[in-house]
Amino acid sequence: MRSTVESKEEKQVENALRPHSFDEFFGQRSLIENLRVFISAAKKRNEALDHVLVYGPSGLGKTTIAHVIANELEQKLISISGPTIEKIGDMASILSSLEPGQVLFIDEIHRLPKVVEEFLYGAMEDYQISILIQHDKDSQNIVIDLPPFTIVGATTKVSSLSWPLRQRFGINFKFDFYKVEEIEQIIKRSTFVLGNKIDQESSHEIAIRSRGTPRIANRLLRRVRDFATNQGKNTITIDITKDALQRIGVDQIGLDETDLMYLTQLISRFNGGPVGLDTLASSFGEDPSTLEEICEPYLIGIGLINRTPRGREITLVGKEYFLKHHSERLSKQI
């Protein structure tokens, strides 16, 4: 089962590796070029940047881009998570404390309660919120003016956002998986920040196993770095890299134990599918949302599985790859 819990130290390292400006952000070229224009124009007009919605699979840089936007605007970033905002009062407290031009980052914005989402509409459009105050049997509607501000909303499930909420974002960007050469640039920058050295062959090897995802690339780099440190070396070489990746169970295209269990069960227990996600997940004790949000985007993206109205099914490419590289796993199934 894939762990989603990171230690405090891991979080600190991850934050240290996070780009702080457009110049440090590799990949998503069209997004970055357009944001440069929008932010430059907003600053020249002395206006708040339009609200920004970013969406796509986990680990591609949605949180990072919120930090970069705030830094480029020279503004403070306030970060909240959709599931933690349960009542209108929670959101009203946050909005009423914002200063002019500040950036409010709402992660997992698709998980905001409906009543809170609707409360946001006025704040996003008119920079006003309306609060109902009750005194005994009397009630009074109070309108509070807000300073111009920018919401950056992030989601892995853009289809779960209501149309009215999506319409209130003036800027929309979809994050795509990164190219291998872009991941290599990220790895080289991260290695420098960590105070290590890495050769070209090693950075390429980590990149092709990183699923086109910067978060995974940095995590793999840190683990390979551990093996190098254990050998008393500051430079990461290809021998160390291949040995480390093999030991931590990441195959040549980036599949890990959860991915391989997914494919193993799909082939051995369900004859390649189609099979429902919940049924497949329960067959090896994994959470369906983990498979849907973390596993499947990559497996679908590289053509190993299909998501059909009848369920998940393996593709011919997926079956051929699995049988060529991991067929021994089938013999271990009961």
C-alpha positions in Angstrom: 0.0 0.0 0.0 1.4 3.4 -1.0 2.0 5.6 2.0 0.8 9.2 1.8 2.4 10.3 5.1 5.6 12.2 5.1 7.9 13.0 8.0 8.5 16.5 9.2 12.0 16.3 7.8 10.7 15.1 4.4 8.4 18.1 4.3 11.2 20.5 5.1 13.4 19.1 2.4 10.5 19.2 -0.1 9.8 22.9 0.8 13.5 23.6 0.3 13.5 22.1 -3.2 10.4 24.1 -4.2 11.0 26.7 -6.9 10.4 30.3 -5.8 10.2 32.1 -9.1 9.4 31.6 -12.7 13.1 31.4 -13.5 13.4 28.4 -11.2 10.3 26.6 -12.5 11.1 24.0 -15.2 8.3 22.6 -17.4 4.7 23.7 -18.1 6.1 26.2 -20.5 2.9 27.6 -21.9 1.4 28.1 -18.4 4.5 29.9 -17.2 4.8 32.2 -20.2 1.1 33.2 -20.0 1.3 33.7 -16.2 4.3 36.1 -16.7 2.1 38.2 -19.0 -0.9 38.2 -16.7 1.1 39.0 -13.6 3.1 41.7 -15.3 -0.1 43.4 -16.6 -1.8 43.2 -13.2 1.2 44.8 -11.5 1.4 47.6 -14.2 -2.3 48.4 -13.6 -1.9 48.1 -9.9 -4.7 45.5 -9.8 -5.2 42.1 -8.1 -4.5 39.2 -10.5 -7.6 37.4 -11.7 -8.5 34.3 -9.8 -6.5 31.3 -11.0 -7.6 27.6 -11.2 -5.0 24.9 -11.7 -5.9 21.3 -12.1 -4.3 18.0 -13.0 -2.8 14.9 -11.3 -1.0 15.0 -7.9 2.6 16.1 -7.7 2.9 18.2 -10.8 3.4 21.5 -9.1 0.0 23.0 -8.4 1.0 24.0 -4.9 4.3 25.2 -6.1 2.8 27.5 -8.7 0.7 29.1 -6.0 3.8 30.0 -4.1 5.5 31.2 -7.3 2.5 33.4 -8.2 2.5 35.0 -4.7 6.3 35.6 -4.9 6.1 37.1 -8.4 3.3 39.4 -7.2 5.4 40.2 -4.1 2.5 39.2 -1.9 2.0 37.0 1.1 0.5 33.5 0.4 -2.3 32.3 2.7 -2.8 28.5 2.3 -5.9 26.5 3.3 -7.3 23.1 2.3 -10.9 22.6 1.1 -11.7 19.8 3.6 -10.8 21.9 6.6 -13.3 24.6 5.8 -16.5 23.2 7.2 -18.7 26.3 7.8 -19.3 29.7 6.2 -17.9 31.3 9.4 -14.5 29.6 8.8 -14.3 31.1 5.3 -15.6 34.5 6.3 -12.9 34.7 9.0 -10.2 34.0 6.4 -11.5 36.3 3.8 -12.1 39.2 6.2 -8.4 39.0 7.3 -6.9 39.3 3.8 -4.9 42.4 2.9 -5.0 44.1 -0.5 -3.4 42.0 -3.2 -2.8 38.9 -1.1 -3.1 35.4 -2.6 -5.4 32.8 -1.0 -4.4 29.3 -2.0 -7.2 26.7 -1.7 -5.9 23.2 -2.1 -8.5 20.5 -3.0 -11.0 23.2 -3.7 -13.4 20.6 -5.1 -13.9 19.4 -1.5 -15.3 22.7 -0.2 -18.9 22.2 1.2 -21.5 23.4 -1.2 -22.7 26.2 1.2 -19.1 27.5 1.5 -18.6 27.3 -2.2 -21.7 29.4 -2.8 -20.6 31.9 -0.1 -17.4 32.4 -2.2 -19.2 33.7 -5.3 -19.7 37.2 -4.0 -16.2 37.4 -2.6 -14.7 36.4 -5.9 -16.9 38.6 -8.1 -17.5 41.7 -6.1 -15.0 41.5 -3.2 -17.9 41.4 -0.8 -19.3 38.9 1.7 -22.7 38.9 3.3 -23.1 37.5 6.8 -26.4 36.9 8.6 -26.2 37.9 12.3 -29.0 36.7 14.6 -30.0 38.3 17.9 -32.7 36.4 19.7 -35.6 36.5 17.2 -34.2 39.2 15.0 -31.7 38.8 12.2 -29.5 41.3 10.3 -27.7 40.9 7.0 -24.3 42.6 7.2 -22.3 43.2 4.0 -18.5 43.4 4.4 -16.3 44.9 1.7 -13.1 43.0 1.0 -9.9 44.4 -0.5 -9.0 43.1 -4.0 -7.3 39.7 -3.7 -6.5 36.6 -5.7 -7.7 33.0 -5.1 -5.5 30.2 -6.5 -7.6 27.1 -6.5 -6.0 23.6 -7.0 -7.8 20.3 -7.7 -7.1 16.9 -9.0 -10.8 16.5 -9.9 -11.8 19.5 -12.0 -15.0 17.7 -13.1 -16.1 17.8 -9.4 -16.2 21.6 -9.4 -19.5 23.2 -10.0 -19.9 25.2 -13.2 -20.7 28.4 -11.4 -17.5 28.2 -9.3 -15.3 27.4 -12.4 -16.8 30.4 -14.2 -15.5 32.7 -11.5 -11.9 31.9 -12.3 -10.5 34.2 -14.9 -7.4 32.1 -15.5 -7.5 28.3 -16.0 -4.6 26.0 -16.4 -4.3 22.2 -16.8 -1.0 20.7 -15.5 0.4 18.0 -17.8 3.0 15.3 -17.1 6.5 16.6 -17.7 8.9 15.6 -20.4 12.0 13.6 -19.5 14.3 16.5 -20.3 12.3 18.8 -18.0 12.4 16.3 -15.2 16.2 16.1 -15.7 16.5 19.9 -15.2 14.5 19.6 -12.0 16.7 16.8 -10.7 19.9 18.8 -11.5 18.5 21.9 -9.7 17.4 19.8 -6.7 20.8 18.0 -6.5 22.5 21.4 -6.4 20.2 22.7 -3.7 20.9 19.5 -1.7 24.6 20.1 -2.0 25.4 17.0 -4.1 26.6 16.3 -7.6 25.0 14.0 -10.2 26.2 12.9 -13.6 24.1 13.1 -16.7 23.4 9.4 -17.0 22.1 9.2 -13.4 19.8 12.3 -13.8 18.4 10.7 -16.9 17.8 7.3 -15.2 15.9 8.9 -12.3 14.0 11.1 -14.8 12.7 8.2 -16.9 11.4 6.5 -13.7 9.8 9.6 -12.3 6.4 9.2 -14.0 6.7 12.7 -15.5 6.1 14.0 -11.9 8.5 16.4 -10.1 7.4 15.3 -6.7 8.3 11.7 -7.5 11.6 12.8 -9.1 12.6 14.6 -6.0 11.6 11.8 -3.8 13.6 9.3 -5.8 16.6 11.6 -5.9 16.5 11.8 -2.1 16.5 8.0 -1.8 19.3 7.6 -4.3 21.2 10.3 -2.4 20.8 8.2 0.8 22.5 5.3 -0.9 25.3 7.5 -2.1 25.8 9.0 1.4 25.8 5.6 2.9 28.8 4.8 0.6 30.6 8.0 1.6 30.1 9.6 -1.8 28.8 13.1 -2.6 28.5 12.4 -6.3 25.5 10.3 -7.5 26.7 7.8 -10.1 24.8 5.6 -12.4 25.8 2.4 -10.5 24.5 3.9 -7.3 21.3 5.1 -9.0 20.4 1.8 -10.6 21.1 -0.2 -7.5 19.1 2.2 -5.3 16.1 2.3 -7.6 16.1 -1.5 -7.9 16.2 -1.9 -4.1 13.3 0.5 -3.5 11.2 -1.3 -6.0 10.8 1.2 -8.9 11.0 -0.4 -12.3 12.4 0.9 -15.5 9.3 3.0 -16.4 8.6 4.1 -12.8 6.0 1.5 -11.8 6.1 0.9 -8.0 4.6 -1.8 -5.8 1.1 -0.3 -5.9 1.1 -0.1 -9.7 2.3 -3.6 -10.0 -0.2 -5.0 -7.6 -2.9 -3.1 -9.6 -1.8 -4.8 -12.8 -1.2 -8.2 -11.2 -4.7 -8.3 -9.8 -6.3 -6.9 -13.0 -4.7 -9.7 -15.0 -4.7 -12.7 -12.6 -8.1 -12.2 -10.8 -10.1 -10.3 -13.4 -8.7 -11.7 -16.6 -7.6 -8.2 -17.7 -11.0 -6.6 -17.0 -13.2 -4.7 -17.2 -13.7 -4.5 -13.5 -15.0 -1.8 -11.2 -12.5 0.4 -9.3 -13.9 -0.5 -5.9 -13.7 -4.2 -6.6 -10.2 -3.9 -7.9 -9.0 -1.8 -5.0 -10.5 -4.2 -2.4 -8.7 -7.2 -4.0 -5.4 -5.9 -2.6 -6.5 -3.7 0.2 -5.9 -0.3 -1.4 -8.0 2.8 -1.1 -9.9 3.5 -4.4 -9.2 7.2 -4.3 -5.4 6.5 -4.1 -5.7 4.4 -7.2 -7.8 6.9 -9.0 -5.8 10.0 -8.2 -2.2 8.7 -8.0 -2.0 5.4 -9.8 -4.4 5.6 -12.8 -3.4 8.9 -14.3 0.0 7.6 -15.1 -1.0 4.1 -16.1 -3.6 5.6 -18.5 -1.2 8.2 -19.7 1.4 5.6 -20.8 -1.2 3.4 -22.3 -1.2 0.4 -19.9 -4.8 0.6 -18.9 -8.1 2.0 -20.1 -11.0 3.5 -18.0 -14.2 2.4 -19.6 -17.9 2.7 -18.7 -17.8 -0.9 -17.7 -14.7 -0.6 -15.5 -10.9 -0.7 -15.7 -9.2 -3.0 -18.3 -5.6 -3.6 -19.3 -4.5 -2.7 -22.8 -2.5 -4.9 -25.2 0.5 -2.7 -24.5 0.0 -3.1 -20.8 -0.3 -6.8 -20.9 2.7 -7.2 -23.1 4.8 -5.0 -20.9 3.7 -6.8 -17.7 4.3 -10.3 -19.1 7.7 -9.3 -20.4 9.0 -7.6 -17.3 6.9 -8.9 -14.3 5.4 -12.2 -15.3 7.0 -13.9 -12.2 4.4 -12.0 -10.1 1.5 -14.1 -11.6 3.0 -17.3 -10.2 2.9 -15.9 -6.7 -0.9 -15.3 -6.8 -3.1 -17.9 -5.2 
